[in-house]
Structures are given as C-alpha cells and as structure tokens.
Amino acid sequence: MGLAPNARSLGDAARREPSTPQSDFWPIKLGTTPILDPQRPTPPGVIFMTTSELGALDDAMACCGRYTLRNTQHQSFAGLTTDGGMIFAVHSKFGGKSVLSMGAFDRHGTPVVPEDRYQKAMSKIVPKAEKVIVMDAKSTSGPLGIKTNGSNPRAGVYASNKQIIFDFGFTVADDNWSIDADASMEMDWKGNPTKQVYRAKGRYDEFSLGGRAERAGTATTQVIEAAYDNGRYNVGAKRSQSGGARNLEVNAGMKIGKNATLGVYWKPDVRPPTQAPKPRTFSKDEVVPFEDYSNFGITFKLEI
C-alpha cells in the first residue's frame, strides 16, 4: 500500500483490542511499520508484521494493526487455522465508506480460497463493512481471483498462467418483479477474448422471460425462454440455436393433485437420426438414458 509522507501509525495503545481465541482459529498479534526510505528496495508503504513468539493467546492480546493514510483508515487482521494455514483481512475506510478484503494462504504459502468457517471466525473480530471482497476460485484447480460478496452490482476477477476471467452482474427487484443479469469474459494474456457468456432474466408476477448468449471461439449459442406459472397451471416456450442447429420446445402442464402433475410438450425441430443407432447395452451398474426423438408427448409426474 502506498504511504504518503504525512501518514502516521496509531500506536500500540490505540490498536490493542481484546480478542478471544477460537477452537479452529487463532488470531495473530500484528503491528505496523511505515517504510518511508526511498533508498530501500522495498516500495514505500506500510508492512503488517508479527513475531514468531505466538505463545498462549488470551483475551488481552491484540490481533490487529492500524494506520491512517491522509483521509483514509486501514486496519489489518490475521489468524492461524487448524490445518496450518493463515487467513488475513484488511478493513479500509474511504470517504466514510468501508471495504473489507479477505484472503488466505495454505501451510505451503500458496494463495487459497478462505473456507467459510474461517471467514465466519474472522468476521467476529473485524468491523462490519459495506462491501466485502474475498479471494475466490472458479473451481478446485481453476483460476484464482477475488470477488465481491453480498454486494450489488457484483464483480469478480480471476487469473491463471493462461487466462484472465472477468465476471459482472447485478440484480434489481421489487415485490412483484425482478431483473437479474450477469456477464463473463475470458481472454488470454494478449487480450484476445476466448469465451463470452451473457445472461439476463426478468420476472413480473407469474410471467418470466430470460435469455443467454455464449461465444467460444467461432462457436455461438443463443437461448431465449418465456414462461407463465401460477402454481397450478404453467406454460412455457424455449428457442435455442447452436451453430446451424435450431430447436423449439413448447410445453404446458397443470397440477391434478397435491403431488401429481400432467403435462404435454411439442418439439417440432426434433429429427430422428438418419442412420440406425448402435445396439444399446444395459447394465445394472449403469443407467443409460432413453433417447426420445418424438415431436409430441404427454408426461405424468408423481412426487413421492
């Protein structure tokens, strides 16, 4: 973090706040050290430090470091986890608005997504914030990044050695209507888009309308859906296109009891294969889905 010449540390007395050790989370005492010498290889800023003498943590031990930077205030927190990792957070105030950033490292020093239980443990010792930014991952082995939690609009940025992913979304809602939209773009490090996904959905009373567009390389997919559902009767239509293939599906249904639903569907674009399919083999250990090439059908669903 850059530090202006007039930045000052609040001192040990101001930053000693009681904290209670928890069974799966041990707060670490932190202090702040301003780095102002331009001749040092370390960039000017503030370093949050702790000692290796953790010892027995008690209610009197502080677990945070603070400093002020012009008209902003920043406070750091950190703690050890039972699996040998570390979770950290920085609470900042800018012009009266508060932001909390949170992340974690495993026992080997690799950045990881902080587990929910550790986020909850950390939330007990950090001030509440209007916006929370948490380290996140697209999948177990996917790109690592950060995302906003509980905010609207919401956003996320993820990166790996091959790609960068940007996510964005927002939700607007009232008593009887809502609009939800999100977008995601993947690109390589040269700035060339490799995949784009856009989704939007709106609802008004029992009516809903949604759509999705996706582009991966030269392959494109578009889907639009409309539906009406009042709890007993429902009707819907779905139109999709993937490359040169198009598909239309219309369905309707109604509840005929507490747990039973009767429905009909029409799929005019479904065509049977031009060649006979390969013989199917059945096994008690494998469920083979039934391929339906019918254009019209009646369904009956019973919930037990």
SVG drawing of the C-alpha trace seen along z (x, -y; Angstrom):
<svg xmlns="http://www.w3.org/2000/svg" viewBox="-56 -15 75 70">
<polyline fill="none" stroke="black" stroke-width="0.4" points="0.0,0.0 1.4,-3.4 2.0,-5.7 2.0,-9.5 4.7,-11.4 2.1,-12.6 0.9,-9.1 1.2,-8.1 0.8,-4.9 -1.9,-5.0 0.5,-3.3 0.3,-0.1 -2.1,-1.6 -4.7,-2.5 -4.6,0.9 -4.8,3.2 -8.3,4.6 -9.5,7.7 -10.0,10.9 -10.9,14.4 -9.1,17.4 -11.4,19.8 -11.2,23.6 -10.3,23.5 -8.9,20.1 -6.1,18.3 -5.7,14.5 -2.2,13.2 -0.9,10.0 0.0,7.5 1.9,4.3 2.5,1.7 5.9,0.4 5.9,-2.6 8.5,-2.2 9.5,-5.7 13.1,-5.4 13.1,-5.7 16.6,-4.1 15.3,-0.8 14.5,1.9 11.0,2.3 8.4,-0.1 7.2,-2.9 4.2,-1.7 3.2,0.0 4.1,3.5 2.0,5.5 4.3,7.7 4.0,10.3 6.5,12.3 7.1,16.0 6.6,16.0 2.8,16.6 2.7,18.3 -0.6,18.5 -3.1,16.2 -5.6,14.7 -8.3,12.0 -5.8,9.2 -3.8,9.8 -4.5,7.6 -4.9,9.1 -4.8,6.2 -2.6,3.3 -3.8,-0.1 -2.6,-3.1 -4.1,-6.2 -3.3,-7.5 -4.5,-11.1 -8.2,-10.9 -8.4,-7.0 -8.1,-4.5 -6.8,-0.9 -6.9,1.9 -5.3,5.4 -6.2,8.7 -4.7,12.2 -5.1,15.6 -3.8,19.2 -6.1,22.1 -6.1,25.6 -4.6,27.0 -1.5,24.8 -2.7,22.1 -3.3,18.4 -6.3,16.1 -5.9,12.4 -8.2,9.3 -7.8,5.6 -10.6,3.2 -10.4,-0.2 -12.5,-3.4 -12.6,-5.7 -14.7,-8.9 -17.0,-7.3 -17.4,-4.1 -16.0,-0.8 -14.4,2.1 -13.2,5.4 -10.7,7.6 -10.1,11.2 -7.8,13.9 -5.8,17.0 -2.6,19.0 -2.2,22.7 0.6,24.2 2.9,24.1 2.4,20.4 0.1,20.9 -2.9,18.5 -6.1,20.3 -9.8,19.6 -10.6,19.0 -13.1,21.6 -16.5,20.4 -15.8,21.5 -12.7,19.3 -14.5,16.4 -17.2,16.6 -14.5,16.8 -12.7,13.8 -16.0,11.8 -16.3,12.0 -13.2,9.8 -13.3,7.5 -15.6,4.5 -18.6,4.8 -18.1,3.3 -20.5,2.1 -18.6,4.1 -16.7,7.4 -14.1,8.6 -13.0,12.3 -10.4,14.4 -12.2,16.9 -11.6,19.6 -13.6,20.7 -13.1,24.4 -10.8,26.6 -8.0,26.3 -9.2,23.3 -8.0,19.7 -7.7,17.8 -9.0,14.3 -11.3,12.1 -15.0,11.4 -17.4,9.1 -19.6,10.8 -23.1,9.6 -22.9,6.5 -24.9,5.2 -23.6,4.9 -21.3,7.9 -17.9,8.4 -15.0,10.8 -11.6,11.1 -9.7,14.4 -6.3,15.2 -4.1,18.1 -0.9,18.6 -3.1,18.9 -6.2,16.7 -7.9,13.9 -11.6,14.0 -13.9,11.0 -17.3,11.5 -20.0,8.9 -23.6,9.0 -26.5,7.1 -30.0,7.6 -32.9,5.2 -36.0,6.4 -39.3,5.2 -42.3,7.0 -43.7,8.4 -40.9,8.0 -37.1,8.6 -34.3,8.3 -31.1,10.3 -28.2,10.1 -24.6,11.2 -21.8,11.5 -18.4,13.3 -15.5,12.8 -12.4,15.0 -9.3,13.8 -5.7,14.8 -2.8,12.6 -2.6,11.0 -6.1,9.6 -7.8,11.9 -11.3,13.0 -11.6,16.8 -15.1,17.1 -18.0,14.8 -21.2,15.5 -24.2,13.1 -27.3,13.9 -30.4,12.0 -33.7,12.9 -36.8,10.8 -39.9,11.6 -43.3,9.9 -45.8,11.6 -46.3,15.1 -44.5,14.2 -40.8,14.7 -38.5,14.0 -34.8,14.9 -32.0,15.3 -28.4,16.4 -25.8,15.8 -22.4,17.6 -19.5,17.4 -16.4,19.7 -14.0,19.2 -16.2,19.3 -19.0,21.4 -22.0,19.4 -25.1,20.4 -28.3,18.4 -31.2,19.4 -34.4,17.5 -37.1,18.7 -40.6,17.4 -42.9,19.0 -46.1,18.4 -46.7,20.3 -49.4,19.5 -48.7,22.5 -51.4,24.7 -51.1,24.1 -47.9,23.5 -46.9,22.9 -43.5,22.2 -41.5,21.9 -37.8,22.2 -36.0,21.3 -32.3,22.2 -29.7,22.1 -26.2,23.6 -24.2,23.1 -26.6,24.0 -28.9,26.2 -32.1,24.7 -34.6,26.1 -38.0,25.0 -39.8,26.5 -43.3,25.7 -44.7,27.2 -47.8,26.9 -48.9,28.5 -51.2,28.5 -51.3,29.9 -54.0,32.6 -53.4,33.3 -51.1,32.4 -48.2,34.4 -49.1,35.1 -48.6,33.0 -49.8,33.7 -48.0,32.1 -47.7,32.0 -44.8,30.9 -44.2,30.2 -40.8,30.2 -41.2,29.6 -37.4,29.4 -36.5,32.8 -35.5,35.2 -34.6,38.9 -31.0,39.9 -30.5,40.7 -28.6,43.9 -29.7,46.6 -28.1,46.1 -25.7,48.7 -27.2,51.5 -27.7,50.5 -26.2,52.5 -27.7,52.4 -26.0,53.0 -27.4,53.0 -24.5,50.7 -25.1,48.1 -28.2,46.1 -28.5,45.5 -30.7,42.5 -33.5,43.1 -33.2,41.1 -36.5,39.5 -37.0,38.4 -40.7,37.7 -42.2,34.4 -45.1,34.6 -45.6,36.2 -47.6,36.4 -45.9,36.6 -47.1,37.6 -45.0,36.7 -45.7,38.0 -43.7,36.7 -43.4,39.2"/>
</svg>
